[in-house]
Amino acid sequence: MRTPVALCVALGLVFSARFASAETPASASPEPSAAPAPSAAPAPASAAPAAATAPARAADADPVVVPGEPDLPALEPIPSAHDTLGGHFVLGASAGAKWSFGSLDEGMKLTDFLGTALAINLDLGYGLTRNVVIGAWGEFDDHSSPSGCLACKGGKSFAGGPFVRYHIVQGTRFDPWGEFGLGVRSTTVDSRLGNKNYFGVDIMKLTLGGDWYPTSNVGFGPYFTFDWGTYGSSGGHTGLSTGMRLVLDFPGK
């Protein structure tokens, strides 16, 4: 009876020892797996020098030379507009109404003897530059009889002199301009008692106008004129006139 029990105990001890020896490699297996872990840790350390050396190379690098832009071509100057006035002959003719004020002589108001006039003007100019014209002008005024003067028959006036005219723009169909002139004037007053002549100087004649050219040689447009002068001992006279002007340009715009 004791023999079988002893065998069972012996077999149990052998089996336990075998079981313990079989369990030991499985439990020790984590040791080799833990060993590679320290070898993986140096990877960040190797990356750190690379990161540390990168700024050093950037700081020590030579400055980058940017190639200069190629030379730009020289800009050509913009040519001036075509000169449509210099060297040209300009002939103008105008007609309109004129109102005169002032004195013919001491104690003789011009409006007491002369009424509204039909003013006819002629001018011939030569273009010195693209903007300036010089020339001569002439004027004929046919005055009507003023109201309230039964003995008056109106009168006539002739005037003329040099002028200089400035043209503002070039290369357009509409050509605005301003003109300054001076000259002499002779006026005849007609009445039932006879005619009387007055001679004086036009000290200033200012004209503003503009000509529209439907063709290169022919233009037309309005004008406005103010003149001031004196008949010898008179206190001075003035005139206002406006109308339309026809102009011929040679050789053409």
Secondary structure, DSSP 8 states (H G I E B T S, - for coil): -HHHHHHHHHHHHHHHHHHHHHHHHHHHTHHHHHTHHHHHTHHHHHHHHHHHHHHHHHHHS----------------------SSTT-EEEEEEEEEEEEEEEEETTEEGGGT---EEEEEEEEEEESSSSEEEEEEEEEEEE---TT-TTEEEEEEEEEEEEEEEE--SSSSEEEEEEEEEEEEEEEEEETTEEEEEEEEEEEEEEEEEEE-SSSSEEEEEEEEEEEEE-TTS--EEEEEEEEEEEEEES--
